[in-house]
Structure formats: structure tokens, C-alpha cells
Amino acid sequence: MKRQIIFRVDGGPHIGWGHIRRCLSLAEGLRKKKIQSVFITKDIDPEVGKRIVRNSHLMERLILLAF
């Protein structure tokens, strides 16, 4: 079984970027322990999303449904 951790992040360079940077830092440390990081996002700046993927982390879009 592959070990994974999920980070829930939103934002961009102005709002939420500090949270995303800290999560990326944790993800890098976890990678050394062979733990895959998955970033779940609803609203993220496209350039920030590219940075997450470029660093070999997984990213999934959260879709909220209203009933």
C-alpha cells in the first residue's frame, strides 16, 4: 500500500500563499520518507497549481455540489 497525505489548499500569490508554501515544504520532507502528497483544491491560482505539479506532487480539483 502506498502511503499518502492530503493537503487541502486554496489561494494564490496574494491570499493563501503562505499556507500553500508551508504545505509544499512539508510535502518535500514527506517525500524523503516515501510519502506521496496530494493537494486538494477548489480555487487556486493556475501558476501556483503548476508549481505544485512541477514539484511532482499530485493535485485534484474539489467540486462542490449543491442540492
C-alpha positions in Angstrom: 0.0 0.0 0.0 1.3 3.4 -1.0 1.4 6.0 1.8 -0.2 9.3 1.0 -1.1 12.5 2.8 -3.7 15.0 1.7 -3.3 18.8 1.9 -6.4 21.0 1.4 -5.2 24.3 -0.1 -6.7 27.3 -1.9 -5.2 30.6 -2.9 -2.6 32.3 -5.0 0.2 34.7 -4.7 -1.7 37.2 -2.5 -4.0 35.2 -0.3 -3.3 31.8 1.0 0.2 31.6 -0.5 1.9 31.3 2.9 -0.3 28.2 3.7 0.5 26.7 0.3 4.2 27.3 0.8 4.2 25.6 4.2 2.3 22.6 2.8 4.8 22.4 -0.1 7.7 22.4 2.4 6.0 19.6 4.4 5.4 17.7 1.3 9.1 17.9 0.3 10.1 16.5 3.7 7.5 13.7 3.5 8.7 12.7 0.0 12.1 11.8 1.6 10.1 9.4 3.8 8.5 8.0 0.6 5.0 9.5 1.4 3.1 10.9 -1.7 1.4 14.2 -1.2 -1.9 15.0 -2.8 -3.1 18.7 -2.9 -6.9 19.1 -3.0 -8.1 22.5 -4.1 -11.3 24.3 -5.0 -9.9 27.7 -6.0 -6.2 28.0 -6.8 -4.2 30.4 -9.0 -3.1 28.4 -12.1 0.6 29.3 -11.7 0.5 28.0 -8.1 -1.1 24.8 -9.3 1.6 24.4 -11.9 4.2 24.8 -9.2 2.6 22.0 -7.1 2.6 19.7 -10.1 6.1 20.7 -11.3 7.4 19.6 -7.9 6.0 16.1 -8.6 3.0 16.3 -6.2 -0.5 15.3 -7.2 -3.3 17.8 -7.4 -7.0 17.2 -7.5 -9.8 19.7 -8.0 -12.6 19.7 -5.4 -16.0 20.0 -6.9 -18.8 21.1 -4.5 -22.4 20.1 -5.4 -25.4 21.9 -4.0 -28.7 20.0 -3.7 
